[in-house]
């Protein structure tokens, strides 16, 4: 609650300052004690010569006191002698008709404007007249002000202040600041902001800036439009445009505020369009008929539309309860208050002495626009920072992705190089070593067998056959990188089955379907094949078996491979028929144990109720282990 109050206090500070400035300006305009205010005059209407002079009270609006808005009247004022005491007496006229003459004690002292060429601004410009000291009489001083009215010119006379020039100058300067200098400053400010807003609308394609810019340009023109001294033939058009410009300004600013609050629906646009059409009709009728009542109705309609906009924004502010909506509501309320005050003072009270407040109500709207620009800039800056953060994160992610792709490409190139080198080695081994082994086997088979060398020659031929088989097994395992373990075992079966048949051993093949599809890295496949190869070699050489069973099963993420033969010579005498742990002593068995360790598994060799069994259990490797093991090991065979 405290934070909200502080925000409200900060938000209300500009309006407090504006109100204080208005009150200060009103205080500056008050007359000092040495100045006499003349409010009683004798009015002579020269359009009706037969009618005698009659007393009037100043300020006097022409259309209120005179039967017509054009013609000529004379105001005769008696000046007290005390008001003329001092070295330099002067007369201050806050407001007087555009064309007028001032006569003091029968002598013309000031003439402003001509019948055919009145000065601008409808007599809004103040005047300070220094009276010649030699014309001052000891008593019975008289001041006559002749005012010449013209059609559509709001002629009249305000109160007349008489006193020392030094005392009247501050009042004159304040009036000049409020009515003349302030108008030019306000017009230049509105024009500048209007152009900037239209440029923003053009670049951003946002209607909110377009309405604000158009409204400010209209207001900038309205403030100084009647400063044209000689409009010539365009006088009627200028006056009509001046009267319509106020309604156009209210419509543009209303659409600006509703657009800013995101409440400018089709109904709002149609309402403002209807309002402008009615205002244009009233101003055209007034230009043709010259009826002040039509102008009064048009200004009242403008005030009603302003209040209607304030009601919409009030409901919006109560719904959203945000600072910008309250700020917009405050601006409209200030504008409506100033418009209501001016309508009552000028159209009902006919106060010719008063100055307009509505002219400066646009400052509140300018403050709203400035606040919106600051908020929009802050949001844009925040969005840009957030976008830069996202872009930085995206750039970092892209860099990491490119680095990963680069590393993958390097790894792929390295693997391709390894594959190419391995293929070269395989070709060299196949064409070189393999060809020489085949030639050696052919030569060994062609050698005559002496009687005393049968066993040696047979062992030589068998050793050469084993070398060729081992070479083929190595080549097959290295080429089986994309093959399953079952396919690699089947290829090995094709290589070894002729040797088994030659030794009189029947092979029983039992591979489970789930195990058949298991994929291993090439290095692991080679270790499994060499263990199986070693087991079969031992069966052929030492088991004296007639049947050998190969079984491959899968249990979850673990594989089990067994080689069981029905041989008798390898059974340990006196040992239990249960499965025994492998004991070292022979190099082939030790190599099998090492290969099982490389697989991360467990190997047991020993008697079985049906013969002798080699039992290998090992887990399926993970992706990381498979990647580390993708380079096959070329360990020496038994």
Secondary structure as UniProt FT lines:
FT   HELIX           2..28
FT   TURN            33..34
FT   STRAND          36..38
FT   STRAND          40..45
FT   TURN            46..47
FT   TURN            49..50
FT   STRAND          54..57
FT   STRAND          60..61
FT   HELIX           62..65
FT   STRAND          71..79
FT   HELIX           81..84
FT   STRAND          89..93
FT   STRAND          99..104
FT   TURN            105..106
FT   STRAND          107..112
FT   HELIX           121..123
FT   STRAND          127..130
FT   HELIX           133..135
FT   STRAND          141..149
FT   TURN            151..152
FT   STRAND          156..157
FT   STRAND          160..164
FT   HELIX           165..176
FT   HELIX           177..181
FT   HELIX           182..204
FT   HELIX           207..225
FT   TURN            226..227
FT   HELIX           232..234
FT   HELIX           235..260
FT   TURN            261..262
FT   HELIX           266..289
FT   HELIX           292..320
FT   HELIX           323..342
FT   HELIX           343..348
FT   TURN            352..353
FT   HELIX           358..428
FT   HELIX           429..434
FT   HELIX           435..446
FT   HELIX           451..453
FT   HELIX           454..478
FT   TURN            481..482
FT   HELIX           485..502
FT   TURN            503..504
FT   STRAND          506..511
FT   HELIX           513..516
FT   HELIX           522..538
FT   HELIX           539..543
FT   STRAND          547..555
FT   TURN            556..557
FT   STRAND          558..565
FT   TURN            569..570
FT   TURN            573..574
FT   HELIX           587..598
FT   TURN            599..600
FT   STRAND          602..608
FT   TURN            609..610
FT   STRAND          611..619
FT   HELIX           623..628
//
